[in-house]
Amino acid sequence: MQAETALQSANLPLVTEPRNPGMDLDMQWIRGVQANTSAIERRAATLPGRRTVKKDHQAAWLLRAISCIDLTTLAGDDTADRVRRLCAKGRQPVRADLLDRLGFDALTVGAICVYHEMIGPAVDALKGSGIPVAAVSTGFPAGLSPFALRVAEIGESVKAGAQEIDIVISRRHVLSGDWQALYDEMRLFREACGDAHVKAILATGELGTLRNVARASLVCMMAGADFIKTSTGKESVNATLPVSLVMIRAIRDYCNRTGYRVGYKPAGGISKAKDALVYLSLIKEELGDRWLRPDLFRFGASSLLGDIERQLEHHVTGAYSASWRHAMG
């Protein structure tokens, strides 16, 4: 992949695919889903050890990774000024001199992800950029607030200007095998989102087994999820390669059966450029090049961008810089 082609879709419109409308809950399909844990772990273990892309090709892949980042701040001490600085970084994620040396004059992240209270400052700071605001919702991160309040929260975030809503599912439905309840919940969340895209956060580290992860992925897609996402970033175990492999193959199966492409978002614990390259290679091998675009793939990350920028500076200058030279804001 050359650097020029890597960024052809860096600033895609938010919607370039027909949205997944969902389907009736197919319990026969759900019950037939299995997950061979040992085989999945063996496959995942082969990915980091492979010879990776080098030099100009690596720079191109890293630029593509930047275009797929949901640049995130979800801290209790978030302020409007912090969010505005984050948005400025999202509009100009790589120093202008480095982009110039790489032969590009424009690059943005995929979205800015914040709590509901920070939607207003984010929307104002991103005017004219084409970067959507994503808001976490439905009692994030535990998803245990009253159901009516969770649905209302989605509506308030959409009204405030969020174009993407990251919802958390009720883990108890998965752990108890109540797939109808999970489907009904997700369907109502999708309806509350309206034209805003919905990302279903599975909190995979709390679902017990890879089979549960596969089944929950399919149920959420059947209910109309536009993306399925690994984690809130607040669990003790977040995105992992085995979990990603299971979710990606569920996406592939769903697409093969329905014709609709659903997006994927690994989140939590992805902070190094080399990790981003591994995830991109997994997506390319399992789903194909079409998923290597921000309308179908996102990284949920807060510190990943800084390490990628350091790697790009090393590519341009031959020397690593201090991390503070690429501050997040």
Summary of the structure (lengths in Angstrom):
residues: 329
radius of gyration: 18.9
end to end distance: 30.4
largest distance: 56.6
contacts: 1149
relative contact order: 0.16
helix: 50%
strand: 10%
